[in-house]
C-alpha cells in the first residue's frame, strides 16, 4: 500500500511544476499520548504541507517516517 497522494495534472503554464504526488516525510504525534494526529507530506515540487486527522493541534512532536516504520515492525 502506498502512502502517496496523487492528483491529476492540469495544463502547466510556463513550465511550472505541478503537484502530482506527495509522500509522508514525518508523523505528527500528540506530545503526551504519542498518538498520530497528522502527517507532514512532501510534494514532488519540494513543497511541504501539514495534513491533520481531526483539525490542527498544539503540543505536538514530529517523528521521522522511517523511525516510525522500524518501531512498528519491531512491535509485531
C-alpha positions as CSV (number, residue, x, y, z in Angstrom):
1,X,0.0,0.0,0.0
2,X,1.4,3.4,-1.0
3,X,1.2,6.4,1.3
4,X,1.4,8.9,-1.6
5,X,-1.3,11.4,-2.5
6,X,-1.9,11.8,-6.3
7,X,-3.6,14.5,-8.2
8,X,-4.5,14.7,-11.9
9,X,-2.2,17.0,-13.9
10,X,-3.7,20.3,-15.3
11,X,-2.2,22.4,-18.0
12,X,1.2,23.7,-16.8
13,X,1.8,27.4,-17.6
14,X,5.4,28.4,-18.3
15,X,6.9,25.0,-17.3
16,X,6.0,25.5,-13.6
17,X,6.0,22.3,-11.5
18,X,2.6,21.0,-10.5
19,X,1.8,18.8,-7.6
20,X,1.4,15.2,-8.8
21,X,2.4,13.1,-5.8
22,X,3.2,13.6,-2.1
23,X,4.9,11.3,0.4
24,X,4.8,11.2,4.2
25,X,8.0,12.6,5.5
26,X,7.1,12.8,9.2
27,X,4.3,11.8,11.5
28,X,2.9,14.4,13.8
29,X,2.3,13.0,17.2
30,X,0.5,14.2,20.3
31,X,3.2,15.2,22.7
32,X,1.6,13.4,25.7
33,X,0.0,10.3,24.2
34,X,2.2,9.8,21.1
35,X,-1.0,9.2,19.1
36,X,-0.7,10.1,15.4
37,X,-2.6,13.4,14.9
38,X,-1.3,14.3,11.4
39,X,1.4,13.9,8.8
40,X,3.9,16.2,7.1
41,X,3.8,15.5,3.3
42,X,6.4,16.5,0.8
43,X,5.2,17.1,-2.8
44,X,7.1,16.2,-5.9
45,X,7.6,20.0,-6.3
46,X,9.5,20.1,-3.0
47,X,6.7,21.9,-1.2
48,X,5.8,20.6,2.3
49,X,2.3,20.5,3.7
50,X,0.7,19.5,7.0
51,X,-2.3,17.3,7.0
52,X,-4.3,16.8,10.2
53,X,-6.6,13.9,11.2
54,X,-9.1,16.0,13.2
55,X,-8.1,19.6,12.9
56,X,-4.8,21.3,13.8
57,X,-3.3,20.5,17.2
58,X,-0.9,22.2,19.6
59,X,1.7,20.5,21.7
60,X,2.9,18.1,19.0
61,X,6.1,16.4,18.1
62,X,7.4,15.3,14.7
63,X,8.8,11.8,14.2
64,X,10.6,10.7,11.0
65,X,8.6,8.4,8.8
66,X,11.4,5.8,8.7
67,X,11.8,5.7,12.5
68,X,8.1,5.1,13.0
69,X,8.2,2.3,10.4
70,X,11.0,0.5,12.2
71,X,9.2,0.9,15.5
72,X,6.0,-0.6,14.1
73,X,7.9,-3.6,12.6
74,X,9.7,-4.2,15.9
75,X,6.3,-4.3,17.8
76,X,4.9,-7.1,15.6
